[in-house]
Amino acid sequence: MTTETVQTKDIQINVLFKKMQKDDKKEVLMFHILTDETKHAADLLRLTGKMTILTISDDEGPYEPIQAEFVNLQRDNKKTVLKFNVATEDVDRVNAIYPAAGTNISLLIQPQQMSIDDLETEHEA
């Protein structure tokens, strides 16, 4: 079995930080891309289902980076929705970004070198 590695680059996009929702085991972050970001479409699709590092910036500057699983990407004719799950270990960092919810922000999405399976193994150890 061969493993193909595709180099995914960092993605910087302007989005509406639509909502934060708390679940039993995770925080869910949703962002809406309201502009035509087709230049990032292929890279966003490659990152779906993978662990990422999110850095949110607003007028106050950047917040601390957050580890999150890029759960899915949904497109319709008006917007593209990005959904991320954040493990509860980063709860303090998630709480810090709360004031930015509901506003337009700059979102930096970086691929994390560690896979989801590696992360789960690390937490079990």
N, C-alpha and C positions, 0 to 999 in steps of 0.2 A: 504494500500500500504506500503510495507516495503522498506526501503532504505538500501542497502548493501554498507558498506564502506570498501574499500580495501586500505590498507596502502601502499602508494607508497613512495619509498625511493629516496633520492638524487641520481642523475646520473652524474658521472664524465666521460667525453669521450674526446678523441682527434679528432678534426674535421678540415676540411678546411672551413674557413669563406668565403663562396662563393660570397655572394653579399648582398648589402643593396639597397633597392628600396623604394622611397617615393611615397606614395599614398595621396589622398586628406585628409584622416582622420587618416592615420597610416603610420608607417614605417614597411617594410617587411624585415625580416632577414632570409637568407637561409644559411644552413650549410650542408656540405657533409661529411658523415662518409665513409672513404675510406678503413677502416680495417674491420675485422670481429668482430662486437660488439654484437654478438648474446646473450651474457650474459645479455645485457640490453634490449633486444627486448621486452619482456613482460612488463617491466616498462615503456618503451617509448610508447607502445601502450596504456597503461592505462592513460598516461598523455595527449594523443592526444585529443584536444578539450577543454582542461582545462587551467586555468591561471597558469603560472609558474613564477619563478624568475630565470633569467639567469645571470650568472657571467662568464665573458670572461677573460681569463688570457693568456698573451703572455710572451715574454722574459722580458718585462718591468714590469710585475707583473699583479695583477688583476685590472680590471676596476670596477667602481661602478655597483652594481646589477641593472638589468632592469626588470620591470614587462612586461610579454608578454604572449599572448595567443598562445599555441602550436596548430597551425592550422591543419597541417597534416604531415604525414610521408609517403614518397614514396620510394619503393625499386625496384631496378632492379639488374641484375647480376653483376654490377660493383660497385654500391654505394647505399647508403641510403641517401635521402634528407630530412632534417628537416626544416620546414617552421614555422616561428613565426611572429605574428603581434604585434607591439608595439604601444600603444596609444600615441598620440602626446604630452601628458603631460610629457613624459620622453625624449623629444627631445634633451635636453642638454646632457643627458647620452648617447643617441644614437650617437650624433655627436662626443662624446669623443672616441667612439670605432671605428670610421671611419678608423684611421690608421691601424687597425688590419685586415680590409677587404682584402681578397685575400691571406691571410696567414694561416698557420696551427696554431691552437690555442687549448687551453684546455677549454672545455665548461662544466660548472656546471649547471645542470638543477634541480631546486628544486620545488616541488609542492607548490603552494600557498594555504593557508588555505581558502581564499575567493573564491567563485565561480564567474563565469562571470556575472551571474544575480545579485549577491551581488554588484559587482563592478559597473554595470550599474545603480543600484538603488542608490549607494553612490554618483555617479556623478550627478544624477538628483536632489538630495537633496540640 
